[in-house]
């Protein structure tokens, strides 16, 4: 008998304790060797005044075990409570979210009987950085952050996952036709790293048509890699169209700690009724067992679950008249799976994990590269301005009066659209204006000579003296001579 592997367990909120009990019972009956450390995380900790929702001893446990099996949690509404999931993912660098989804036709209803997709989602960056501001009476902003190291790590993870699990194709979803710098960087990294895996087919889709295809023709995909928000949305779509989000589990992989959880929430409306389906959390448990190299136990659990589903023993959320043979509660479903440990499905495809040729690749550290030659060439000054009928020509007249230190007003945009010079009178404007100051280049768009930070400080002082409300600035840089900023729409 091997030594038990230490893992940290949180039983969660709502249906969490019920389904965690079921999953641990099944996994241990299958031969999983687990040394369990329980911690309190979730609603009770929030309501006790703990702003993180995580009890103090949990941090030490997670650092000690490096493996976290977490039931669904409830984040209280209002009051500025932050998501425990987001806190844990960012604190421990759980950058790779792995969500396998597949069809169980005809035993679980779906219009798409031949789906087997692994969605690899970047887990820390993008809009989930959670950096938001209200800047004017009318305008709010959130910052979308995409880093090159973050993109490289998740893209390489997707290709390593495909290679390890004998997948044939990796698809990338972005919106780089619009977000040419953030999503454009992600796509560029995908192409560069993908070239290192010649045996794997590569393709890229714009997210809108890609999501539409995933919802209507999911059979054409194998592994999909995406930035954070797109991955969150598309993985839920894929799970639902194959039968139920309640059947989906996920792994969150980091260098030191990895977390395993169901995709669904805590479902407080059915908590304590004994009818919850533990399958999503159980599949997360299978991923956990694969991660800790207990492949035989993982295989026994997965095949027993498949055989139970195939035998028509179903919880109410997936029960079908004429297909299901027996509607069961959580306890009976758990007992049915345990009864079938060691059996394999006949119609559904059995898994073969024991050979160890499947699994979750290890996390890799980010790559640091030599810095580019960076030059400061201008500044975007954002103003809260609601005067003179929001006439951009009137605003430009005031701004041109503060030109100096080599900086000249070259452009004004409103919600990203150029409104000066030569703006269209039909363009709707808010009270939020981006005003670009540069040393003018030969074409009037590209920057001229570099400037100093002091020149920007002086410009801001002149703006203040002129009674202008500057709410934000963004410095404009070139990197090895390439623009590090987007042009205005229409520029």
N, C-alpha and C positions, 0 to 999 in steps of 0.2 A: 504494500500500500504506500502510495506517495504521501509526502507531507502535505497537509492541507494548505491551500493558498489563502493568505489573508485578503479579505475584501471588506470594504465599508458598505454598509446597507442603511438606507433611509426608507422607512415604510410609508412616508408621505401622508397625503391628506385625501379626503373623500373616499374613493374606492381603493386608494393606495394600499392600506394595510391588508385588505382582503386579498388583493391580487398578488401582493408580495408574498404573503403566507403561502398561497397556492404555488407560486413559482419556485420558491425555495424548497418546498416539499417535493415537487417534481424533480428538480435538479439534483437534490441529494439522494432521492430514490434511484436516480439514473447513475449514481456513482460519483457525482461531483464531490471533490474534496475541498471544502470551503471552511475557512476559519473566519467567522463573521464578527465584525465589530459594528454595533448599531449606533447611529447618531440621530439627533433630532434636527430636522430641517423642514421649514415650511411655515404654515399659517400660525401655528401655536407660538413659534419663535418670534414671528413678526408682532403678534399681539402682546407678547411679553416685553415689547419695547426694543427688540433686537432688529436694527434697521436692515441688516443683511438677510434675516430669516435663517441664519445658519448658527447653530450653537458653537461656542468657542472650541470645544474639544474636537469638533468635526474636522477642523483644519489640520490638526496634528494627525488624526486618523487617516485622512486622505493622503497626506504626505508620506505616512508610514506604509500604507497598503498600496497606493497607486492605482487602485481599482475601486470604482464606485458604482454600485447597483442601486438605482434610485427609482422609487415609485413616483407617480404623478404628484405634483404639489399644487397648492392653491396660493396665489398671490392676492392678498386683500385688495379690493377695489379702492381707488382714491388714495389720498394721503401721501402720494409720491413714492409708494413702495416700488423697489426695483426687483426685476425678475431674478430669482435664485439661479435659474439656468444660465442667464447671460453673465451673472457675476461669476459663477463657477467656470464657465467656458473661458472667460477673459483672464481670470486670476491664474488658472492653471494652464493656459495656452492650449485649450482643446480645439485645435484649429480645423480638424477634419471631422466632418459629420457624415456618417455612412448610413444610408437608409435603403436597404434592399426592399423591393416590393415585387410581388409575383401573384399570379392568378392561381386559384384553386378550383377551377372549373372541373366538373359541373356542381361541385359540392358547396361552393360559396358563389352566390350569384354575381355574374359580371357579364358585360357585353364584349369583353376582351379576354378570351380564354387562353391566350398564348403570350402572356406578359411575364418577363423576368428582367427587371431593370434594377441597377444599383445607382442611386443618386449620391454623388459625392459633393457635398456643400461646404464652401468656405464658412467658417463658423465664428469669426471674431471681428471682421471688418465690415465694410460697406455701410449702409445706413444704420446697421446695428451698433455702430459706434455710439449712437445715442446722443450725439452732440447737436443740440437744438437751441435756437434763440428766437425770441420775438424781437423784431428790429424796429418796426414802425406800428402805427395804429392798424395797418392792414396786412402786413407781411410777416410771415414766420419762415425760418429756414432750418433745414437739417443738413448736416455735412455728410457726404458720401466719401468715405476714405477707402481707397484701394491701394495697397502697397505692392511693390514688385516682389519683395521677399514672401509676403503672404500669398500672392498669386502663384509664385513658383512652388511653394510648399504644397498647396492644395492640388495644383495641376499634376505635379510629380506623384502625389499620393494616388490620384485617380488612375494614372498609367500603371503604377506599381500594383494597385488593387486589380486592375484588369489583367495584368500579366500573372499575378499569383492565383487568380481565380479562373484563368483560362477563358477570359472574355475576349471577344473579337473586335470590338469597336468602342471608341471613346468619343462622345459628342460634347461640344462646348456650347453653352447658351450665354450670350451677352446682348447688350443693346449698344454696340459700338458704332452703329450708324448715327447715333445721337450723342452719346457720351464717349467721344472719341479718345479722351485721355484716360479716364478711369476704366471703363469697359474695354477701351482700345488696348490698354496695357495688359489686361487679363487675356484678351484674345491673342495678342502678340506672344505672350509667355506660353500660351497653349500651343501655338505653332512651333515655337522654338524647342520646347521640351518634347513635344510629340515627335519631332524628327529623330529623337533618340530611341524610339520604339517602332522600328520599321515593320515589325510583324503585326502591329495593331492598326486597324483602320481609324482614320481621324476625320471628323467633320465639324463644322461650325454652323449654328443656326442663330438668327436674330431671335431674341427671347419671345416676342409676341407670336410669331409663326411657330417657333419651337414648342411653346406651351400648348398652342392649338393642336399641333401634331401629337404631342404627348397625351393630350386628352382624347384624341380621335383615332390615332394610329400608334399606340404605344408599343406595338410589336416591333417597330422598326428601330427601337433604341435598345442599347445594351448597358453601357455605363454613361452617365451624364454628369459633367462637372460644371459648377456654376458658382458665381458670387453668392453671398449670403442670402439676400432677400429673395432672389429668383429661386434658389434652392429650397428655401422654406416653403414657398408657394407651390412649386412644381412637385415637390415630394408629397405634399398632402393631396394634390390632384391625383397623382399616380396611385397613391395608396387607396384613395376612395374609389377610383374607377376599377380597381381590381377586386373590390369587394367591401372593404371597410378600413378606415383609418385605425380602427380598433385592433386590426391584425398586424400593424406595423411596429417594428422596434427599430432602435437606432443606436449607433455607437458614436461617441465623441472622443477622438483620439488626440492625445498630447504626448510630449516627450517624457513627462514624469508621471502624469495621472491620466487615466481614461475613464469615461463615464458611460454607463449603459442605461437606457431608459425607453419607455414606450413613447410613441409619437403623440398619443392622445392625452387629454387632460384628466383632471381628478374626478370629474362627473359627480359632484356632490348630490345631485338629485336622486341618484340610485345608491348612494353610499349606505351600507348597513343592510341592504335588502338581500344580499347573497346572490345576486344575479349577474354580477359583472363578469365580462370575458377577460381572462388573464392573458390572452394570446399575445398581444402586443408586447407586454412586459416579458413574457416567456421567451419570445424571439430575441428580445434584447439580452436576456439571460444566456441564450444560445451563443450570441455574438461574444458575450463575456467569457464563456467557457472556451470558445475558439481563441480568444485573445490570450488567455492564461494557459494555452496549450493543453487543455483537457478535451481533446477532440473526440475521444470515444464517448464521453458523457454527453457532449453537445450533439453528436450523431444520434445517440439513443433518444434524447429528448425530442429532437426535431422529427425523427421518423415515427416516434410514438404519437406525436401531435398530428402528423399527416395521416396516420392510420386511424386516429380517432375521428378526424374530420371526414375521412373517406368512409368510415362506418356509419356516418350520418348522425353522430352524437354532437349536437350543436347547442350553444347558448342562444338565448333569444334574439340577440342582435344580428345573427346570420342564419337563423332558422328559416327554412323554406318549405312550404306545404308541397308534398309530392316528392321532395328530394331528401329532406331531413327525416330521420327515423325516430329521433328522440330529442325532445327539448329538455335541457338540463340546467341546473344552477351552477354556481362557481364550484361548490364542493364536489358535485357529481362529475363535472367536467374534469376536475383535477384527478379524481379517482379513476376515471376512464383512461386518462393518459398514462397514469402509473401502471394500470393493468396491462397496457400495451407496450410497455418498455421492453425492448428486445425484438419487437415486431417491426415489419417494414410495410409501407403502403404498396398496393398492387397497381392501381390506376394512376395515382399521383406519383410524381417522380421522386424516388427515395434519394436521400443525401448520403454522401460517402465522405465524411470528415476524417475518419480514423487514419487515413493514409497521410494526413497532414499537408496535402497539396492544395489546400484552400485556407483562406484566413484573412486577417487584417494586417496590412503592412505596418511596420513600426514607424513612428513619427521621426521626422528628420529635422535637424536644426536649420534655421534660415541661412542662406548664403550671403555673405557680405562681399561687396565688390568695391573696386577702386572708384572714388567719387568722380563725377563729371566736373568739367570746368563750368562753374556757375557764375553768372553775371546778373546783377540787378539792373533792370532796364526801364522800370516804370512802376506805376502803382494804380490799382483800381480803388477809388474812393467811393464808398457807398453812402448815400445821403438820404435822410428822412426829409422830404421837401414836398409841401402841399400848398404851393402858392401860385398866383397868377394863372389860375385855370390849368395847372399842371402843363404848362406850355414848355416843351423842351428847348425851344429857341430862347425863351426868357432865362431858363436855368443856365444854358450855355453862355449867355452874355455875362452872367454873374461869375461863372467859373473861369472864363477866359481872363477876367480881371485879376485872377490870382495866379496866373501862369508865372513861372520864374525858376531860376536855378536849372535852366535847360529843360524843364518839364512844361509841356503844353497839353491842353485838353484836345484829345483826338477823337473821342467817341463818348456818347451817352447811350446806355441801354436801359430798358425797363422790362423786367422779367425776362432778361436775356436778349430781347429784340432791340436792334439799333433804332433809336428815335432821333438821334442827331449825330452827324449832319445828314440831311436828306432823308429824314424819316417820313413814314407814310401817315397822313392825317387820320386814317382809320384805326391805327394801332391803339388799343386800350392801354391806359397807364394807371399804375397805382402810385402810392406815395414813396416808393422805394426805387432809387436811381443808382445805377453803376456808372461812374464817371472815370474814364480812363485817361491818365496822364502819362505821357512818354516823351522822350526826346524823339522827334519825328525822323523816320528813315526816309529813304528815297521814294518808296511807294506809298508813304503815308499810313501804312499798316504795320510793317515790321519795324522794330525799334531801331533807333539810331545809336548814339554813343551810350555806354553805361553811365549810371548815376550813383550817387551816394545815399546812404540812409539819411544823412543830414538833410539832403534835398527834400526828402519826403517829410521829415519833421518840419522843415520850413514851410512846405506846402500846407500841412495841417494847421500850422499856426496862422497862416494867411486865411485859410478857410474859417477858422474860429473867429478871427478878427472881422471877417465879412458876414458873420452871423449865420453861417451854414452849419447844419447839424450832421456831422460825420459820425455814422454809427458803426462803421467797420472799414478796414482797409485790407487789401490783399496785394502783397508785393508781387511784381511781375519779373520773372527770371527767364534767362535762357540757360540751357544745359548743353554744353558742347555745341553751342550755336543754334540749337533747336528751341523753338518756342516752348516754354513751360506753362502756357496759358492758352485758353481758347479765344477765338475771335467772337465778336458779337454776331448773332443771327442777322444776316443781311449785310454784314460788313464785307 
